Amino acid sequence: MLPQLAKLTEEQEMLRQSLEGAIDRVSPVARAQKLDNAKQFDTELHAALSELGILGVGVAEELGGSGGGAVEQVVVLETLGRKATSMAVFMVVHFMITRLLRENGSEAQKRDYLAPLMKGEIKASFCLTEAGGGTDILAAMKTKAVRDENGWVISGNKMWISGASTSDIMVVLARTSEHRSRGLSMFLVPTKAPGITANEVSTMAINGYDTNAVAFDDVRIPQDALMGVLDNGFPQVIATLNGERMNAAAVAVGIGRGALEVTQEYALERAAFGRPIGQFQAVQHQLSIAGIAVETAWLATLEAARRDDAGEATDVLSSMAKWASARAAVQCTDTGMEIFAGAGFDTDLPIQRYYRDARLYSFAPLNQNMALNMIAERWFGFPRSF
């Protein structure tokens, strides 16, 4: 393992070490690779995260959580990104759902769903993106929720929804009025509600966590399924996006560091021309350059998380961290594949998994150019360019 250069508190370091130990015990590299090849969710690791209290990180103890804040969440996600990337992506969604519940859920919704989520008894998905959308949420939102005398009726389609096939509840964003930005609302919907169909989409990466197209065909839900304030769903979601960028950055850093660690090990063992290839300057320089990129991205991510915990605005810094981390993950995995060479094509080895998984954060949760747009507008003061 590469040394941790960033300074953590004693409690944060203990969190990282305990999580790392659990992953190594429950889902070592060989098992993680086997599950990835089989496209299976790691139920044993999920149970271990529950036992450790990881599913409650970021939720106050008085709400039944484990406490901690943004820094503790990014420490968890970086560690999972290095060891079990699909579970890390699952946890990004999980942390977003628990935050939405904390900040917008009714007392009944918190009581019914927050504790079971943190105990690992249920899982949740977030139905936001639509086929014609992506970053342009407002213009693309066609899914509607119409009120009648019995509650709400949801109709529409969502795309690229992580975990929809295996979740128990969904947070669904739907249009409830014609107002462009003040016309969306959030709802808590049981996944097994009549009229919901989730079809898994075959993807190139993050194989241990399902991606789906979801159809809502006149899905009936009660009045109290509304989450937060009517017609205020978009601001409620926007309030979580800085946290999502930081969390995505942490996973990307983990992917990059994980790739460098397995490449370092390979370079020390693989011999050519009578000595380990790690003794060649070209290999050392490649790894050093990639290491600089991922470690500086991690420092930016930690700083964004610390400022978030302090209550400061982090829109610019979280965008910088996301952009730098995504770029570093691709750079590290490209470097790893070059050094592994032909061996990198072996699907029993983890470098090809890191290589594929790193591509996710080039465009999620927002693409790289949109991150640059945010920086240009809010740091440099340029006019909006899109």
Secondary structure, DSSP 8 states (H G I E B T S, - for coil): -----S---HHHHHHHHHHHHHHHHHS-HHHHHHHHHHT---HHHHHHHHHHTGGGBTS-GGGTS-B--HHHHHHHHHHHHHH-HHHHHHHHHHHHHHHHHHHH--HHHIIIIIHHHHTTS--EEEE---TT-SS-HHHH---EEEEETTEEEEEEEEEEEETTTT-SEEEEEEE-SS-SSS-EEEEEEETTSTTEEEEE---SS-TTS-EEEEEEEEEEE-GGGEESSTTBHHHHHHHHHHHHHHHHHHHHHHHHHHHHHHHHHHHHH-EETTEEGGGSHHHHHHHHHHHHHHHHHHHHHHHHHHHHHTT---HHHHHHHHHHHHHHHHHHHHHHHHHHGGGGG-TTSTHHHHHHHGGGGGTSSS-HHHHHHHHHHHTS------
